[in-house]
């Protein structure tokens, strides 16, 4: 009587051992980067997948039903792709589309960007159980795309670079922690300031349900980093000063202007050639505030256009037949700025000076800076903050100072009069930083048709870092 030869589970072709070694090395290097060595306990799974195969990973391949085998094959491929995309989006890069004109003319509405997570160091996700490719809400069914538990503490892995002055940065919207689903712009805190908290919370027919979002599930914004931790920032007549020094001018920076004509209508062809989008081509209704118009030296009896221009665009427009006068939009158009209700006489065009918090820096608390840093201390750094009878209490302890736990940044758009940025909602904490745009991989012009210039071929692979 003869017995069949015993085949060891370790007896595998050399290529399987090579694959196992390569994937194990990649996994170990990844763990060393993440710094969580408990994950080494999962290393035997990789070994089993390639060598021992105690777990029947590809059991579905043995089924004789071709239809089922085809379905399982697709499910296997989709699950693998989703897992791969999940880790790529968290640790390496993700796609981002420019939705608004706040960075024009540097980045345009319709630009699609690759955003590097590794540049400034990827964050360990606050909400690890989330669906890839969806920020916070599934489209159509309008339900959360993540589970609120578990939630992990903020931790950032080592990156290749640090944020520098004038970098373009993608970050989670700081005041997007509380959201009115029917009215998300302006944000919840601005709505409460204008209408009252009780009204916002009671009128669900107008403002909708109010939801809370963890840091990594808040909407992604993209702006230019104007101020770094430890900087003093001030804006004088639209000119930014950092630590007392005038900031360099960017070719793409633009402001809103009022353009007076002698009755001549500016053609769509001319405005398109200048680079003014259709959404920006406004004509003022001068009958509403004729006195305000005349104080600007303009004549309300003739057409007055209102749109954003760079210095170069304005110089070209000055030589157009029929254009009589061009004046910059007055600061009264800008509305209330941060800190809302803080008693500062700051405006969009004349702002500060304001100190941008740096990790470890000590702040002398007083009535003047309390409204500026209240949200930082209370919300971003999770402290109980009270001000009673002229005394500050942090976590129920009286104090005269506060030491910041994180670095903060000041973000602004290049389209300075059409940008909801730090002037309106304040500082961006370091734990909100997502990544750095690297390249434009696709650009679509919403004002044009597919066969008439919709695809901006000249913007393909444009450097998006500056």
URBEL-V940443 format. One record per residue. N is the residue number from 1. RES is the residue in three letters. OMEGA is omega in radians with two decimals (* if undefined). NEAR is the number of other ideal C-beta (glycine too) atoms within 8 Angstrom. D_FIRST is the distance of its C-alpha to the first C-alpha in Angstrom with 2 decimals. Layout:
((N | RES | OMEGA | NEAR | D_FIRST) (N | RES | OMEGA | NEAR | D_FIRST))
This chain:
((1 | UNK | -3.12 | 2 | 0.00) (2 | UNK | 3.12 | 3 | 3.80) (3 | UNK | 3.12 | 4 | 6.81) (4 | UNK | 3.13 | 4 | 10.17) (5 | UNK | 3.13 | 4 | 12.79) (6 | UNK | 3.13 | 4 | 15.39) (7 | UNK | -3.13 | 5 | 18.83) (8 | UNK | 3.07 | 5 | 21.80) (9 | UNK | -3.13 | 8 | 24.76) (10 | UNK | -3.12 | 6 | 26.94) (11 | UNK | -3.11 | 5 | 25.46) (12 | UNK | 3.09 | 7 | 28.22) (13 | UNK | -3.10 | 5 | 30.29) (14 | UNK | -3.11 | 5 | 33.31) (15 | UNK | 3.10 | 6 | 35.73) (16 | UNK | 3.09 | 10 | 34.37) (17 | UNK | 3.12 | 11 | 35.06) (18 | UNK | 3.10 | 8 | 38.49) (19 | UNK | -3.14 | 9 | 39.28) (20 | UNK | -3.14 | 13 | 38.28) (21 | UNK | -3.12 | 8 | 40.46) (22 | UNK | -3.11 | 8 | 43.42) (23 | UNK | 3.08 | 10 | 43.43) (24 | UNK | 3.12 | 11 | 43.00) (25 | UNK | 3.11 | 8 | 45.94) (26 | UNK | -3.12 | 8 | 48.06) (27 | UNK | 3.14 | 11 | 47.31) (28 | UNK | 3.10 | 10 | 48.20) (29 | UNK | 3.11 | 8 | 51.43) (30 | UNK | 3.13 | 8 | 52.28) (31 | UNK | 3.12 | 12 | 51.83) (32 | UNK | 3.11 | 7 | 54.03) (33 | UNK | -3.12 | 8 | 56.67) (34 | UNK | 3.11 | 9 | 56.54) (35 | UNK | 3.11 | 7 | 56.56) (36 | UNK | -3.02 | 6 | 54.28) (37 | UNK | 2.99 | 6 | 51.43) (38 | UNK | -3.13 | 5 | 49.89) (39 | UNK | 3.07 | 8 | 48.41) (40 | UNK | 3.11 | 8 | 46.08) (41 | UNK | 3.12 | 6 | 43.97) (42 | UNK | -3.12 | 8 | 42.97) (43 | UNK | 3.10 | 10 | 41.67) (44 | UNK | 3.12 | 7 | 38.01) (45 | UNK | 3.10 | 8 | 38.28) (46 | UNK | 3.13 | 12 | 38.98) (47 | UNK | -3.13 | 11 | 36.03) (48 | UNK | -3.10 | 11 | 33.76) (49 | UNK | -3.09 | 10 | 35.22) (50 | UNK | -2.97 | 12 | 34.30) (51 | UNK | -2.98 | 12 | 31.31) (52 | UNK | 3.06 | 7 | 29.31) (53 | UNK | 3.01 | 10 | 30.10) (54 | UNK | 3.10 | 5 | 29.45) (55 | UNK | -3.11 | 7 | 32.31) (56 | UNK | -3.04 | 5 | 31.68) (57 | UNK | -3.08 | 6 | 34.92) (58 | UNK | -3.11 | 7 | 34.41) (59 | UNK | -3.05 | 6 | 32.71) (60 | UNK | -3.14 | 10 | 35.24) (61 | UNK | -3.10 | 7 | 33.93) (62 | UNK | -3.14 | 6 | 30.86) (63 | UNK | -3.12 | 8 | 33.08) (64 | UNK | 3.12 | 4 | 33.26) (65 | UNK | -3.06 | 6 | 36.95) (66 | UNK | -3.14 | 6 | 38.91) (67 | UNK | 3.11 | 6 | 42.09) (68 | UNK | 3.14 | 9 | 40.56) (69 | UNK | 3.11 | 11 | 38.83) (70 | UNK | 3.13 | 8 | 42.24) (71 | UNK | 3.13 | 8 | 44.03) (72 | UNK | 3.11 | 11 | 41.59) (73 | UNK | 3.10 | 9 | 41.92) (74 | UNK | 3.12 | 8 | 45.69) (75 | UNK | 3.13 | 8 | 45.54) (76 | UNK | -3.12 | 10 | 43.31) (77 | UNK | -3.12 | 8 | 45.78) (78 | UNK | 3.14 | 8 | 48.81) (79 | UNK | 3.12 | 8 | 47.54) (80 | UNK | -3.13 | 8 | 46.70) (81 | UNK | -3.14 | 8 | 50.16) (82 | UNK | 3.11 | 9 | 51.95) (83 | UNK | 3.13 | 8 | 50.31) (84 | UNK | 3.13 | 8 | 51.14) (85 | UNK | 3.12 | 10 | 54.71) (86 | UNK | -3.11 | 9 | 55.10) (87 | UNK | 3.10 | 9 | 54.43) (88 | UNK | -3.13 | 10 | 56.38) (89 | UNK | -3.11 | 12 | 59.37) (90 | UNK | -2.92 | 10 | 59.36) (91 | UNK | -3.04 | 9 | 58.88) (92 | UNK | -3.12 | 10 | 59.85) (93 | UNK | 3.04 | 12 | 62.17) (94 | UNK | 3.11 | 9 | 63.17) (95 | UNK | 3.11 | 9 | 65.36) (96 | UNK | 3.11 | 12 | 68.91) (97 | UNK | 3.09 | 8 | 71.64) (98 | UNK | -3.07 | 13 | 75.32) (99 | UNK | -3.05 | 4 | 76.82) (100 | UNK | -3.05 | 6 | 80.46) (101 | UNK | -3.01 | 12 | 83.14) (102 | UNK | 3.14 | 13 | 83.49) (103 | UNK | 3.07 | 15 | 82.38) (104 | UNK | 0.15 | 13 | 84.15) (105 | UNK | 3.14 | 10 | 85.00) (106 | UNK | 3.02 | 10 | 82.17) (107 | UNK | -3.00 | 12 | 79.35) (108 | UNK | 3.01 | 12 | 80.06) (109 | UNK | -3.10 | 10 | 79.17) (110 | UNK | 3.02 | 11 | 76.13) (111 | UNK | 3.03 | 13 | 74.64) (112 | UNK | -3.01 | 12 | 70.89) (113 | UNK | 2.83 | 17 | 69.86) (114 | UNK | -3.12 | 12 | 66.80) (115 | UNK | -3.12 | 14 | 67.35) (116 | UNK | 3.05 | 11 | 65.70) (117 | UNK | -3.05 | 15 | 64.44) (118 | UNK | -3.07 | 11 | 63.57) (119 | UNK | -3.14 | 11 | 67.16) (120 | UNK | -3.10 | 12 | 68.56) (121 | UNK | 3.13 | 9 | 65.23) (122 | UNK | 3.07 | 12 | 63.18) (123 | UNK | 2.87 | 15 | 63.56) (124 | UNK | -3.03 | 9 | 60.76) (125 | UNK | 3.02 | 9 | 61.21) (126 | UNK | -3.13 | 11 | 63.22) (127 | UNK | -3.04 | 13 | 61.32) (128 | UNK | -3.12 | 7 | 57.70) (129 | UNK | -3.11 | 7 | 56.62) (130 | UNK | -3.12 | 11 | 58.41) (131 | UNK | -3.12 | 7 | 57.74) (132 | UNK | 3.08 | 8 | 58.03) (133 | UNK | 3.12 | 5 | 60.87) (134 | UNK | -3.04 | 10 | 63.06) (135 | UNK | -3.12 | 7 | 65.63) (136 | UNK | -3.05 | 10 | 66.38) (137 | UNK | 3.04 | 9 | 66.56) (138 | UNK | 3.08 | 10 | 64.44) (139 | UNK | 3.10 | 6 | 66.67) (140 | UNK | -3.09 | 4 | 67.59) (141 | UNK | 3.02 | 5 | 66.10) (142 | UNK | 3.05 | 6 | 68.10) (143 | UNK | -3.11 | 6 | 65.79) (144 | UNK | 3.13 | 8 | 64.78) (145 | UNK | -3.09 | 10 | 62.06) (146 | UNK | 3.03 | 11 | 61.12) (147 | UNK | -3.08 | 7 | 60.47) (148 | UNK | 3.10 | 7 | 63.14) (149 | UNK | 0.00 | 5 | 60.72) (150 | UNK | 3.00 | 5 | 59.41) (151 | UNK | -3.10 | 7 | 62.21) (152 | UNK | 3.11 | 10 | 61.80) (153 | UNK | -3.14 | 3 | 64.63) (154 | UNK | 3.02 | 9 | 66.15) (155 | UNK | -3.14 | 7 | 64.44) (156 | UNK | 3.10 | 12 | 64.79) (157 | UNK | -3.13 | 12 | 62.55) (158 | UNK | 3.13 | 4 | 64.11) (159 | UNK | 3.14 | 11 | 65.53) (160 | UNK | -3.01 | 4 | 66.70) (161 | UNK | 3.02 | 8 | 70.35) (162 | UNK | -3.13 | 5 | 72.94) (163 | UNK | 3.13 | 10 | 75.42) (164 | UNK | 3.07 | 8 | 78.63) (165 | UNK | 3.03 | 8 | 82.03) (166 | UNK | 2.98 | 9 | 82.04) (167 | UNK | 2.97 | 11 | 78.26) (168 | UNK | -2.97 | 14 | 77.20) (169 | UNK | 2.98 | 17 | 74.84) (170 | UNK | -3.09 | 12 | 72.74) (171 | UNK | 3.04 | 15 | 72.85) (172 | UNK | -3.08 | 13 | 72.44) (173 | UNK | -3.02 | 12 | 75.76) (174 | UNK | -3.13 | 14 | 77.10) (175 | UNK | 3.09 | 10 | 79.03) (176 | UNK | 3.12 | 11 | 76.23) (177 | UNK | 3.10 | 10 | 74.90) (178 | UNK | -2.97 | 10 | 76.80) (179 | UNK | 2.94 | 12 | 77.03) (180 | UNK | -2.97 | 12 | 79.05) (181 | UNK | -3.14 | 9 | 76.77) (182 | UNK | 3.12 | 8 | 79.69) (183 | UNK | -3.09 | 9 | 81.72) (184 | UNK | 3.08 | 8 | 79.80) (185 | UNK | 0.15 | 5 | 82.61) (186 | UNK | -3.05 | 7 | 84.73) (187 | UNK | -3.06 | 12 | 82.33) (188 | UNK | -3.06 | 11 | 82.37) (189 | UNK | 3.05 | 10 | 84.65) (190 | UNK | 3.10 | 11 | 87.21) (191 | UNK | 3.11 | 13 | 87.21) (192 | UNK | 3.14 | 10 | 87.85) (193 | UNK | -3.08 | 9 | 90.64) (194 | UNK | -3.02 | 6 | 92.37) (195 | UNK | -3.07 | 7 | 91.80) (196 | UNK | -3.07 | 6 | 91.05) (197 | UNK | -3.11 | 6 | 87.74) (198 | UNK | 3.13 | 6 | 88.45) (199 | UNK | -3.11 | 8 | 89.20) (200 | UNK | -3.08 | 14 | 86.06) (201 | UNK | -3.09 | 8 | 83.86) (202 | UNK | -3.07 | 6 | 85.59) (203 | UNK | 3.14 | 8 | 86.03) (204 | UNK | 3.10 | 7 | 82.49) (205 | UNK | 3.13 | 3 | 83.99) (206 | UNK | -3.01 | 7 | 85.32) (207 | UNK | 3.11 | 12 | 82.98) (208 | UNK | 3.09 | 9 | 79.76) (209 | UNK | 3.10 | 7 | 77.11) (210 | UNK | -3.09 | 12 | 77.13) (211 | UNK | 3.04 | 7 | 73.77) (212 | UNK | 3.13 | 7 | 72.73) (213 | UNK | 3.04 | 10 | 70.47) (214 | UNK | -3.04 | 11 | 68.69) (215 | UNK | -3.03 | 10 | 69.65) (216 | UNK | 3.08 | 9 | 66.82) (217 | UNK | 3.09 | 12 | 67.28) (218 | UNK | -3.08 | 14 | 70.99) (219 | UNK | 3.09 | 9 | 72.24) (220 | UNK | 3.05 | 11 | 71.99) (221 | UNK | 3.05 | 9 | 75.35) (222 | UNK | -3.14 | 14 | 76.18) (223 | UNK | 3.06 | 15 | 79.38) (224 | UNK | 3.12 | 13 | 80.80) (225 | UNK | -3.11 | 15 | 80.80) (226 | UNK | -3.09 | 13 | 84.49) (227 | UNK | -3.14 | 11 | 84.48) (228 | UNK | 3.09 | 11 | 82.07) (229 | UNK | -3.14 | 11 | 81.73) (230 | UNK | 3.13 | 6 | 84.92) (231 | UNK | 2.87 | 11 | 87.07) (232 | UNK | -3.10 | 11 | 90.40) (233 | UNK | 3.04 | 15 | 90.83) (234 | UNK | 3.07 | 10 | 94.00) (235 | UNK | 3.12 | 13 | 95.02) (236 | UNK | -3.13 | 7 | 98.64) (237 | UNK | 3.09 | 6 | 99.75) (238 | UNK | 3.09 | 8 | 96.18) (239 | UNK | -3.12 | 8 | 95.76) (240 | UNK | 3.05 | 10 | 92.91) (241 | UNK | 3.08 | 12 | 93.60) (242 | UNK | -3.10 | 12 | 90.87) (243 | UNK | 3.08 | 6 | 92.19) (244 | UNK | -3.11 | 5 | 95.66) (245 | UNK | -3.13 | 6 | 94.68) (246 | UNK | 3.14 | 6 | 94.94) (247 | UNK | 3.11 | 9 | 91.58) (248 | UNK | -3.13 | 5 | 91.09) (249 | UNK | 3.07 | 6 | 91.58) (250 | UNK | 3.13 | 8 | 88.63) (251 | UNK | -3.06 | 7 | 89.37) (252 | UNK | -3.12 | 10 | 87.43) (253 | UNK | 3.13 | 11 | 89.22) (254 | UNK | 3.12 | 13 | 91.35) (255 | UNK | 3.08 | 11 | 93.76) (256 | UNK | 3.13 | 12 | 95.31) (257 | UNK | 2.98 | 13 | 98.74) (258 | UNK | -3.03 | 14 | 101.48) (259 | UNK | -3.14 | 13 | 102.73) (260 | UNK | 3.02 | 13 | 106.23) (261 | UNK | 3.13 | 14 | 107.22) (262 | UNK | -3.07 | 6 | 110.65) (263 | UNK | 3.11 | 6 | 109.35) (264 | UNK | 3.10 | 9 | 107.06) (265 | UNK | 3.09 | 5 | 103.60) (266 | UNK | -3.04 | 11 | 100.76) (267 | UNK | 3.07 | 6 | 98.54) (268 | UNK | 3.13 | 7 | 94.80) (269 | UNK | 3.13 | 6 | 94.39) (270 | UNK | -3.11 | 9 | 96.19) (271 | UNK | 3.07 | 11 | 94.24) (272 | UNK | 3.13 | 9 | 90.92) (273 | UNK | 3.10 | 6 | 91.99) (274 | UNK | -3.14 | 10 | 92.86) (275 | UNK | 3.13 | 7 | 89.40) (276 | UNK | -3.09 | 11 | 90.50) (277 | UNK | -3.12 | 10 | 87.92) (278 | UNK | -3.14 | 6 | 89.07) (279 | UNK | -3.08 | 5 | 88.37) (280 | UNK | -3.06 | 10 | 90.77) (281 | UNK | -3.10 | 11 | 93.69) (282 | UNK | 3.01 | 7 | 95.92) (283 | UNK | -3.08 | 8 | 99.64) (284 | UNK | 2.97 | 9 | 101.45) (285 | UNK | -3.00 | 5 | 103.33) (286 | UNK | -3.13 | 10 | 106.54) (287 | UNK | -3.09 | 5 | 108.42) (288 | UNK | -3.11 | 5 | 106.51) (289 | UNK | -3.09 | 6 | 107.61) (290 | UNK | -3.13 | 9 | 110.40) (291 | UNK | 3.11 | 6 | 111.93) (292 | UNK | -3.14 | 7 | 108.70) (293 | UNK | -3.10 | 13 | 108.46) (294 | UNK | 3.11 | 10 | 112.04) (295 | UNK | 3.10 | 6 | 111.52) (296 | UNK | 3.14 | 9 | 108.97) (297 | UNK | -3.12 | 6 | 111.62) (298 | UNK | -3.10 | 11 | 110.16) (299 | UNK | -3.08 | 8 | 111.93) (300 | UNK | 3.14 | 10 | 110.34) (301 | UNK | 3.11 | 4 | 112.15) (302 | UNK | -3.12 | 10 | 109.87) (303 | UNK | 3.07 | 9 | 106.07) (304 | UNK | 3.12 | 14 | 104.12) (305 | UNK | -3.08 | 12 | 100.48) (306 | UNK | 3.13 | 11 | 98.01) (307 | UNK | -3.12 | 12 | 94.85) (308 | UNK | -3.14 | 13 | 92.99) (309 | UNK | 2.90 | 14 | 93.94) (310 | UNK | 3.10 | 10 | 93.02) (311 | UNK | -3.13 | 8 | 95.94) (312 | UNK | 3.13 | 7 | 95.31) (313 | UNK | -3.14 | 12 | 95.24) (314 | UNK | 3.13 | 11 | 98.43) (315 | UNK | 3.09 | 8 | 100.24) (316 | UNK | -3.09 | 9 | 99.38) (317 | UNK | 3.14 | 12 | 100.50) (318 | UNK | -3.11 | 8 | 103.83) (319 | UNK | 3.11 | 6 | 104.76) (320 | UNK | 3.14 | 9 | 103.91) (321 | UNK | 3.11 | 4 | 106.99) (322 | UNK | 3.10 | 9 | 107.99) (323 | UNK | -3.05 | 14 | 106.37) (324 | UNK | -3.05 | 8 | 109.21) (325 | UNK | 3.08 | 8 | 107.63) (326 | UNK | 3.11 | 11 | 104.27) (327 | UNK | 3.13 | 10 | 103.90) (328 | UNK | -3.13 | 8 | 100.88) (329 | UNK | -3.13 | 11 | 99.71) (330 | UNK | -3.04 | 6 | 101.45) (331 | UNK | 3.12 | 9 | 99.42) (332 | UNK | 3.13 | 5 | 100.46) (333 | UNK | -2.99 | 8 | 97.90) (334 | UNK | -3.14 | 9 | 95.07) (335 | UNK | -3.09 | 6 | 95.06) (336 | UNK | -3.09 | 4 | 94.16) (337 | UNK | 3.14 | 12 | 91.97) (338 | UNK | -0.05 | 9 | 89.86) (339 | UNK | -3.12 | 10 | 90.44) (340 | UNK | -3.14 | 9 | 91.50) (341 | UNK | -3.08 | 6 | 94.41) (342 | UNK | 3.09 | 8 | 94.44) (343 | UNK | 3.10 | 4 | 98.15) (344 | UNK | 3.11 | 8 | 97.76) (345 | UNK | -3.13 | 3 | 100.07) (346 | UNK | 3.09 | 7 | 97.37) (347 | UNK | 3.11 | 10 | 96.74) (348 | UNK | -3.04 | 9 | 94.22) (349 | UNK | 3.11 | 9 | 96.46) (350 | UNK | -2.90 | 8 | 97.85) (351 | UNK | 3.03 | 12 | 95.23) (352 | UNK | 0.20 | 8 | 94.82) (353 | UNK | -3.11 | 6 | 94.84) (354 | UNK | 3.13 | 10 | 91.50) (355 | UNK | 3.12 | 6 | 89.12) (356 | UNK | -3.00 | 15 | 85.41) (357 | UNK | 3.09 | 14 | 83.42) (358 | UNK | -3.13 | 10 | 81.40) (359 | UNK | 3.13 | 10 | 78.67) (360 | UNK | 3.14 | 6 | 80.26) (361 | UNK | -3.12 | 10 | 83.84) (362 | UNK | -3.12 | 7 | 86.21) (363 | UNK | 3.01 | 11 | 88.40) (364 | UNK | -3.08 | 7 | 91.72) (365 | UNK | 3.06 | 10 | 91.76) (366 | UNK | -3.07 | 6 | 95.00) (367 | UNK | -3.11 | 3 | 96.36) (368 | UNK | -3.05 | 5 | 96.44) (369 | UNK | 3.13 | 9 | 92.80) (370 | UNK | -3.13 | 11 | 91.34) (371 | UNK | -3.13 | 10 | 90.96) (372 | UNK | -3.01 | 11 | 89.45) (373 | UNK | -3.14 | 11 | 86.63) (374 | UNK | -3.10 | 10 | 86.21) (375 | UNK | 3.11 | 9 | 83.21) (376 | UNK | -3.07 | 14 | 81.60) (377 | UNK | -3.01 | 11 | 81.88) (378 | UNK | -2.99 | 11 | 81.09) (379 | UNK | -3.07 | 7 | 78.59) (380 | UNK | -3.08 | 12 | 76.86) (381 | UNK | 2.92 | 10 | 76.67) (382 | UNK | 3.06 | 5 | 76.22) (383 | UNK | 2.96 | 8 | 79.21) (384 | UNK | -3.07 | 8 | 81.60) (385 | UNK | 3.11 | 10 | 85.00) (386 | UNK | 3.08 | 6 | 88.37) (387 | UNK | -3.05 | 8 | 91.98) (388 | UNK | 3.07 | 6 | 94.40) (389 | UNK | 3.09 | 3 | 98.00) (390 | UNK | -3.13 | 4 | 97.71) (391 | UNK | 3.10 | 7 | 94.65) (392 | UNK | 3.07 | 12 | 91.11) (393 | UNK | 3.04 | 13 | 88.16) (394 | UNK | -3.06 | 11 | 84.59) (395 | UNK | 3.07 | 6 | 82.01) (396 | UNK | 3.12 | 5 | 84.96) (397 | UNK | 3.11 | 6 | 86.20) (398 | UNK | -3.11 | 5 | 89.64) (399 | UNK | 3.07 | 9 | 89.56) (400 | UNK | -3.10 | 5 | 91.66) (401 | UNK | 3.04 | 8 | 88.91) (402 | UNK | 3.12 | 11 | 85.45) (403 | UNK | -3.06 | 8 | 82.83) (404 | UNK | -3.11 | 14 | 80.67) (405 | UNK | -3.08 | 5 | 76.89) (406 | UNK | 2.96 | 11 | 76.07) (407 | UNK | 3.14 | 10 | 77.49) (408 | UNK | -3.06 | 14 | 79.25) (409 | UNK | 3.13 | 16 | 80.24) (410 | UNK | -3.04 | 15 | 83.04) (411 | UNK | 3.08 | 13 | 82.03) (412 | UNK | 3.08 | 13 | 84.41) (413 | UNK | 3.08 | 12 | 84.26) (414 | UNK | 3.06 | 15 | 85.99) (415 | UNK | -2.80 | 14 | 87.63) (416 | UNK | -3.12 | 11 | 89.68) (417 | UNK | 3.11 | 12 | 91.62) (418 | UNK | -3.09 | 11 | 88.65) (419 | UNK | 2.99 | 12 | 86.07) (420 | UNK | -3.01 | 8 | 85.03) (421 | UNK | -3.03 | 11 | 84.18) (422 | UNK | 3.09 | 14 | 84.79) (423 | UNK | -3.08 | 9 | 88.49) (424 | UNK | -3.11 | 9 | 87.63) (425 | UNK | 2.94 | 12 | 84.66) (426 | UNK | -2.96 | 10 | 84.68) (427 | UNK | 3.02 | 12 | 82.08) (428 | UNK | 3.13 | 12 | 78.45) (429 | UNK | -3.11 | 11 | 76.28) (430 | UNK | -3.12 | 10 | 73.63) (431 | UNK | 3.07 | 10 | 70.84) (432 | UNK | -3.09 | 12 | 71.91) (433 | UNK | -3.12 | 13 | 71.39) (434 | UNK | -3.09 | 11 | 68.68) (435 | UNK | -3.05 | 15 | 68.83) (436 | UNK | 3.05 | 13 | 70.72) (437 | UNK | -3.08 | 15 | 71.13) (438 | UNK | -3.04 | 12 | 70.03) (439 | UNK | 3.00 | 10 | 70.55) (440 | UNK | -3.12 | 13 | 71.75) (441 | UNK | 3.08 | 9 | 68.98) (442 | UNK | 3.10 | 8 | 70.82) (443 | UNK | -3.10 | 13 | 74.40) (444 | UNK | 3.12 | 9 | 75.83) (445 | UNK | -3.07 | 11 | 79.54) (446 | UNK | -3.12 | 7 | 80.08) (447 | UNK | -3.06 | 6 | 83.57) (448 | UNK | 3.14 | 7 | 82.43) (449 | UNK | -3.07 | 6 | 80.48) (450 | UNK | -3.08 | 5 | 77.26) (451 | UNK | 3.14 | 4 | 79.13) (452 | UNK | 3.01 | 6 | 82.11) (453 | UNK | -3.12 | 7 | 80.89) (454 | UNK | 3.11 | 9 | 78.60) (455 | UNK | 3.12 | 9 | 76.04) (456 | UNK | -3.07 | 11 | 77.66) (457 | UNK | -3.08 | 5 | 75.99) (458 | UNK | -3.14 | 5 | 78.10) (459 | UNK | 3.13 | 9 | 76.52) (460 | UNK | 3.11 | 10 | 72.90) (461 | UNK | 3.03 | 5 | 71.40) (462 | UNK | 3.08 | 9 | 74.68) (463 | UNK | -3.09 | 6 | 74.45) (464 | UNK | -3.04 | 12 | 74.71) (465 | UNK | -3.09 | 8 | 75.12) (466 | UNK | * | 6 | 78.92))
